[in-house]
């Protein structure tokens, strides 16, 4: 019940977002990914305050749920994605995966990898790497809590 309540915003975020790719935003992570990650950080903060002993387990479920919602949006064949959106969608999945890597189960990682393959991995790796670097620098504060907590799990 708790996980369902905390994952409800992910569905709303992914369902309402439409890729509207402009030339200058091709190499930027979408607002949808940033919003999803901020929701994940919010859930993480609440868990650390109320039930720190369950935080890692619950976060793995939250990450899995958000990954499922995101992948459904990214790979939906019924949605007409703009022709030039494959790079942006691949960058979004890569940024999401990079941000929540410490909460990824093997199954969730495989699910994300399969989604990236279905979009097409023939995209320019240097452009994706550059986009990820910009994303990390802009979202440093939010990502720090996800990275730091993951490091304490090891």
C-alpha positions in Angstrom: 0.0 0.0 0.0 2.8 2.4 0.9 4.8 1.7 -2.2 1.7 2.1 -4.4 1.0 5.5 -2.8 4.5 6.6 -3.3 4.7 5.4 -6.9 1.5 7.1 -8.1 3.3 10.3 -9.1 5.5 8.3 -11.5 2.5 7.2 -13.5 1.2 10.8 -13.8 4.6 12.1 -14.8 5.2 9.6 -17.5 1.6 9.6 -18.9 1.5 13.4 -19.3 4.9 13.9 -20.9 5.3 14.1 -24.6 8.7 14.4 -26.4 8.8 17.7 -28.2 12.3 17.7 -29.4 13.9 21.0 -30.4 17.4 21.1 -31.8 18.9 22.8 -28.7 17.4 20.2 -26.3 18.4 17.0 -28.1 21.3 16.5 -25.7 19.5 17.5 -22.5 17.9 15.1 -20.2 14.1 15.6 -20.2 12.2 17.4 -17.5 10.3 14.1 -17.0 13.4 12.3 -15.9 14.4 15.2 -13.6 10.9 15.2 -12.0 10.9 11.4 -11.6 14.3 11.5 -9.9 13.2 14.3 -7.5 10.2 12.1 -6.6 12.5 9.2 -5.9 14.7 11.5 -3.7 11.6 12.6 -1.9 10.6 9.0 -1.1 14.1 8.3 0.0 14.2 11.2 2.4 10.8 10.2 3.9 12.0 6.6 4.3 15.2 7.6 6.1 13.2 9.7 8.6 10.4 7.1 9.2 11.8 3.7 8.5 15.5 3.7 7.8 15.8 -0.1 8.4 13.5 -0.7 5.4 14.8 2.1 3.2 16.9 0.1 0.8 14.3 -2.6 0.3 11.5 -0.1 -0.4 13.7 2.0 -2.6 14.5 -1.0 -4.8 10.7 -1.5 -5.3 10.2 2.2 -5.9 13.0 2.3 -8.5 11.6 -0.8 -10.2 8.1 0.7 -10.4 9.4 4.0 -11.8 11.6 2.1 -14.3 8.6 0.1 -15.5 6.6 3.2 -16.0 9.4 5.0 -17.8 10.2 2.1 -20.1 6.5 1.7 -20.9 6.5 5.3 -22.0 9.8 5.1 -23.9 9.0 2.0 -25.8 5.3 2.3 -26.4 4.6 1.5 -30.1 1.2 3.2 -29.9 2.9 6.6 -29.2 4.3 8.5 -32.2 7.7 9.6 -31.0 9.3 12.3 -33.2 11.8 10.9 -35.6 14.7 12.6 -33.9 13.7 11.6 -30.4 15.7 8.3 -30.2 18.8 10.1 -29.0 16.8 12.0 -26.3 15.0 8.8 -25.2 18.3 6.9 -24.9 19.8 9.8 -23.0 16.9 9.8 -20.6 17.2 6.1 -19.9 20.9 6.4 -19.5 20.5 9.3 -17.0 17.8 7.5 -15.1 20.0 4.3 -14.9 23.1 6.2 -13.9 21.2 8.1 -11.1 19.6 5.2 -9.4 22.3 2.6 -10.0 22.7 1.8 -6.3 19.1 0.7 -6.0 19.0 -1.3 -9.3 18.3 -5.0 -9.0 19.7 -7.3 -11.8 16.2 -7.6 -13.2 15.6 -3.9 -13.4 19.0 -3.3 -14.9 18.3 -5.9 -17.6 14.9 -4.3 -18.2 16.5 -0.9 -18.8 19.2 -2.4 -21.0 16.6 -4.2 -23.1 14.7 -0.9 -23.5 17.8 0.9 -24.6 18.5 -1.8 -27.2 14.9 -1.5 -28.5 15.4 2.3 -29.0 18.7 1.7 -30.7 22.2 1.7 -29.3 23.6 3.0 -32.6 23.5 6.5 -31.3 26.6 8.6 -30.8 28.1 7.5 -27.5 30.2 10.7 -27.2 27.0 12.8 -27.4 25.3 10.7 -24.8 28.3 10.9 -22.5 28.4 14.7 -22.9 24.6 14.9 -22.1 25.1 12.8 -19.0 28.0 15.0 -17.8 25.8 18.1 -18.1 22.9 16.4 -16.4 25.1 15.3 -13.4 26.5 18.8 -13.0 23.0 20.4 -13.1 21.4 17.8 -10.8 24.4 17.4 -8.4 22.5 18.1 -5.2 19.6 15.8 -5.9 21.8 13.0 -7.2 24.2 13.3 -4.2 21.7 11.8 -1.9 21.1 8.8 -4.2 24.9 8.3 -4.7 25.9 8.7 -1.1 23.2 6.4 0.2 24.2 3.8 -2.4 27.8 4.0 -1.2 26.8 3.4 2.4 25.1 0.2 1.3 28.3 -1.4 0.0 
